[in-house]
Amino acid sequence: MKPKLLRTLAALRRETARWRAHGLNYAVVPTMGAIHSGHTELVTQGLKRADRVITTIFVNPKQFAAHEDLGKYPRDEAGDVAKLGKAGCHAIFLPSPGEMYPHGFATTVSLSGPARAGLEDKFRPHFFDGVATVVAKLFIQTGADYAMFGEKDYQQLKVVTRMAKDLDIPIQVVGIPTVREEDGLAKSSRNVYLSQDERQQALAIYRYLMNAADRIRSGTNPQTAARAAARKLASLGFKVDYVAARNAETLAIPKDSGEPLRLIAAAWAGKTRLIDNIPV
Ligand code: PAF
């Protein structure tokens, strides 16, 4: 199927109004492009819930700090359109920066709760306000019934879920388990930056998260297990930003032994920052 390419808000509104007029519901898959099977899985899952799926592709400048990889973020519109079409996506919204943030744009969504858990926010302080601002706009612009997000960006999933609830945006945010390579590496648009050696090294993140989860299930204190995994990764040459065991819903530091837990990690392999997480 060839998805319809919608480059303006007016075109997006015409298309979604047409769907509504036919009594169809729809899911949105927000992305920054560089589509891989993690994204197409979100399309597949969207198609299970809704009559139509629209993917958005917008490399959002507001979520990148000056020193980050905005300029070199991988872009491949033709490849993305082909992959999304193959996955059954009906439409793609590809706004320009000027369409999303017209001259005079002056509003930012400001967050607390899961966005201030001391995880990604500690290392990328600008990040979630930028994400929440663009995602709030995408939710409102598309008016979708469902929003599909990967669990790979676990804190992001919790932040946008909270944001939609707090702002009374009538959309159901759906979290979909991380898609992995056969050897366990979480799919990510940034994996293309890894050298062959770093690609091998990167596998250790998932391995030591699994190891820590096993230890927690066998009775080791979650913080002790997370610290041991961080030490192990550092000894393998990673620059570790964090390995943390957190309440799976609030992302707060767990207090009770019965809380649902999520192990979450971020570490640098060379110049590439990798994130991953697993349930305990
Ligand atoms: O996860 C991403 O690709 C981005 O953070 C998102 C949700 C599309 C917002 O720009």
Residues whose N, C-alpha, C, O or C-beta is under 5 A from the ligand:
A	BS01	PAF	P30 T31 M32 F58 N60 V131 V134
